[in-house]
């Protein structure tokens, strides 16, 4: 059975200066449990703990991750900031897929909450990676250089778990980023649905063909 289930993992309050806005904004923290082609993938694991300074800055409200090691075969992190990897250590024997350039920056320190990195079975990728037929990891740099998204091909349409490739659904596609061409290739004119890590709204439409 093929399903994509959204997980409400809490929220953060982002200061105004971080998004050039007039006030602080509350952003949900969302993960996704994907069942496709006989594989169960958890995309992001929620808000991490261990840094009073980070908590004071973002005022996180955490919701429990009601998914455990017996429920998934793989974990995929869109990137390694603290609000996407908080539950990784709950899966010590489960492969956690991450781009090698993202892992290198995180491992150097001062990039995330460093105490969240040990005890996790990271598997490093260099570029695209097919998990199973119709389940493809695609690099989507921008928010970070090692950011990645997950494309689910349903046959008649695709779903993109875009993480923080764009912050909000209404921003999707603007400004133009080169990897949008790759998503257009994968969609091949079929309808697309794009889901995000910090927005309950989604983008739906037909992705433009490559430029």
C-alpha positions as CSV (number, residue, x, y, z in Angstrom):
1,X,0.0,0.0,0.0
2,X,1.4,3.4,-1.0
3,X,1.0,6.3,1.4
4,X,2.6,9.6,2.4
5,X,1.7,10.6,6.0
6,X,2.5,14.1,7.3
7,X,3.9,14.2,10.9
8,X,3.4,17.3,13.0
9,X,6.6,17.5,15.0
10,X,6.1,20.9,16.6
11,X,7.0,24.4,15.7
12,X,9.7,27.1,16.0
13,X,9.5,30.9,16.1
14,X,11.9,32.4,13.6
15,X,13.2,35.9,14.5
16,X,12.3,38.7,12.1
17,X,15.9,39.4,11.0
18,X,16.3,35.8,9.8
19,X,13.7,36.2,7.1
20,X,13.8,39.9,6.5
21,X,10.3,40.3,7.8
22,X,8.5,42.8,10.1
23,X,8.0,40.4,12.9
24,X,8.9,36.9,14.2
25,X,7.0,34.1,12.5
26,X,5.9,30.7,13.8
27,X,6.8,27.9,11.5
28,X,5.6,24.3,11.8
29,X,8.2,21.5,11.8
30,X,6.9,18.7,9.6
31,X,8.2,15.2,8.8
32,X,6.8,12.6,6.4
33,X,6.4,8.8,6.5
34,X,6.5,7.3,3.0
35,X,5.4,3.8,2.1
36,X,6.3,3.2,-1.5
37,X,7.5,0.2,-3.6
38,X,7.7,-1.9,-0.4
39,X,10.0,0.5,1.4
40,X,9.2,2.6,4.4
41,X,11.1,6.0,4.5
42,X,11.0,8.6,7.3
43,X,11.8,12.0,5.8
44,X,13.1,14.2,8.7
45,X,12.8,13.4,12.4
46,X,11.9,16.7,14.2
47,X,13.4,19.1,16.7
48,X,16.5,18.2,18.5
49,X,17.5,19.1,22.1
50,X,20.7,19.9,23.9
51,X,21.3,23.6,23.3
52,X,19.8,26.1,25.7
53,X,21.0,28.9,23.3
54,X,19.1,27.4,20.4
55,X,16.0,27.0,22.5
56,X,16.2,30.6,23.6
57,X,16.6,31.8,20.0
58,X,13.9,29.7,18.4
59,X,11.5,28.9,21.3
60,X,10.8,25.4,20.0
61,X,7.6,23.5,20.9
62,X,8.3,19.8,20.4
63,X,5.7,17.1,19.5
64,X,6.6,13.5,20.0
65,X,7.7,11.4,17.0
66,X,5.3,8.5,17.0
67,X,7.5,6.5,14.7
68,X,10.1,4.0,15.8
69,X,12.8,1.7,14.4
70,X,10.3,-1.1,13.6
71,X,8.2,1.3,11.5
72,X,10.9,2.4,8.9
73,X,13.6,0.9,6.7
74,X,15.4,4.2,6.0
75,X,15.6,7.8,7.3
76,X,16.3,10.7,4.9
77,X,17.3,14.1,6.2
78,X,16.8,17.0,3.8
79,X,19.7,18.6,5.7
80,X,21.3,18.5,9.1
81,X,20.0,21.5,11.0
82,X,18.7,20.8,14.4
83,X,15.0,21.1,13.5
84,X,15.3,18.2,11.0
85,X,17.4,15.6,12.8
86,X,16.1,15.7,16.4
87,X,14.9,12.1,16.3
88,X,17.8,10.5,14.3
89,X,19.3,8.9,17.4
90,X,16.1,6.9,17.9
91,X,17.1,4.9,14.9
92,X,20.7,3.8,15.7
93,X,20.7,0.8,13.3
94,X,18.7,2.4,10.5
95,X,20.6,3.9,7.6
96,X,20.2,7.7,7.5
97,X,20.8,9.1,4.0
98,X,22.5,12.5,3.7
99,X,24.6,14.2,1.0
100,X,28.3,13.9,1.7
101,X,28.9,17.7,1.4
102,X,26.2,18.3,4.0
103,X,27.6,15.7,6.4
104,X,31.1,17.2,6.0
105,X,29.9,20.7,7.1
106,X,28.0,19.3,10.0
107,X,30.8,17.1,11.2
108,X,33.2,20.1,11.2
109,X,31.1,21.5,14.1
110,X,29.1,24.7,14.9
111,X,26.6,23.9,12.2
112,X,23.9,22.1,14.1
113,X,23.5,20.9,17.7
114,X,26.7,18.8,17.6
115,X,25.4,16.3,20.2
116,X,22.7,15.1,17.8
117,X,25.2,13.6,15.3
118,X,26.8,10.7,17.2
119,X,25.1,7.3,17.5
120,X,23.5,7.6,14.0
121,X,24.3,5.3,11.0
122,X,24.8,8.0,8.4
123,X,25.2,6.9,4.8
124,X,26.7,9.5,2.6
125,X,25.5,10.2,-1.0
126,X,27.1,12.1,-3.8
127,X,24.2,13.3,-5.9
128,X,21.1,11.5,-6.9
129,X,20.2,8.1,-5.4
130,X,17.4,5.7,-6.2
131,X,16.1,4.1,-3.1
132,X,13.7,1.9,-5.0
133,X,11.8,2.2,-8.2
134,X,9.9,5.4,-8.1
135,X,11.7,6.7,-5.0
136,X,14.5,9.0,-5.8
137,X,16.7,11.4,-3.8
138,X,17.6,14.6,-5.7
139,X,20.0,17.3,-4.6
140,X,18.2,20.6,-4.1
141,X,20.9,23.0,-2.9
142,X,20.0,26.5,-1.8
143,X,19.1,26.6,1.9
144,X,22.3,24.6,2.4
145,X,24.7,23.4,-0.2
146,X,24.0,19.8,0.7
147,X,20.2,20.0,0.8
148,X,18.3,17.2,-0.8
149,X,14.6,16.3,-1.6
150,X,12.7,13.1,-2.1
151,X,10.7,12.5,-5.3
152,X,8.0,9.9,-5.2
153,X,6.7,8.7,-8.6
154,X,3.2,7.5,-8.5
155,X,2.9,6.8,-12.2
156,X,0.3,9.3,-13.1
157,X,1.9,12.1,-11.0
158,X,4.8,12.8,-8.7
159,X,5.1,14.0,-5.1
160,X,8.2,16.0,-4.1
161,X,9.1,16.2,-0.4
162,X,11.0,19.4,-0.7
163,X,12.1,19.9,2.9
164,X,13.4,23.5,3.1
165,X,14.3,23.8,-0.5
166,X,11.8,26.7,-0.3
167,X,10.4,27.9,3.0
168,X,6.8,28.3,1.8
169,X,4.6,26.8,-0.9
170,X,3.8,30.2,-2.4
171,X,7.5,30.7,-3.0
172,X,8.1,27.5,-4.9
173,X,9.9,28.2,-8.1
174,X,10.8,31.7,-7.4
175,X,13.6,32.5,-7.4
176,X,14.5,30.0,-10.1
177,X,17.0,27.4,-9.0
178,X,18.7,25.1,-11.5
179,X,17.5,21.8,-9.9
180,X,13.9,22.8,-10.8
181,X,14.9,21.6,-14.3
182,X,15.6,18.2,-13.0
183,X,12.2,18.0,-11.2
184,X,10.6,19.1,-14.5
185,X,12.4,16.2,-16.3
186,X,11.2,13.7,-13.7
187,X,7.6,14.9,-13.8
188,X,7.6,14.8,-17.6
189,X,4.5,17.0,-17.9
190,X,2.5,15.1,-15.2
191,X,0.9,16.8,-12.3
192,X,3.2,17.4,-9.3
193,X,2.5,17.9,-5.6
194,X,5.2,19.5,-3.5
195,X,5.3,19.3,0.3
196,X,7.5,21.3,2.7
197,X,9.1,21.1,6.1
198,X,7.9,24.4,7.4
199,X,4.6,25.0,5.7
200,X,1.3,23.2,6.0
201,X,0.3,24.5,2.5
202,X,1.4,22.6,-0.6
203,X,2.2,23.5,-4.2
204,X,0.3,21.7,-6.9
205,X,0.6,22.1,-10.6
206,X,2.6,21.1,-13.7
207,X,6.3,21.8,-13.4
208,X,7.7,23.6,-16.4
209,X,10.0,21.7,-18.8
210,X,13.8,22.3,-18.4
211,X,15.0,25.6,-19.7
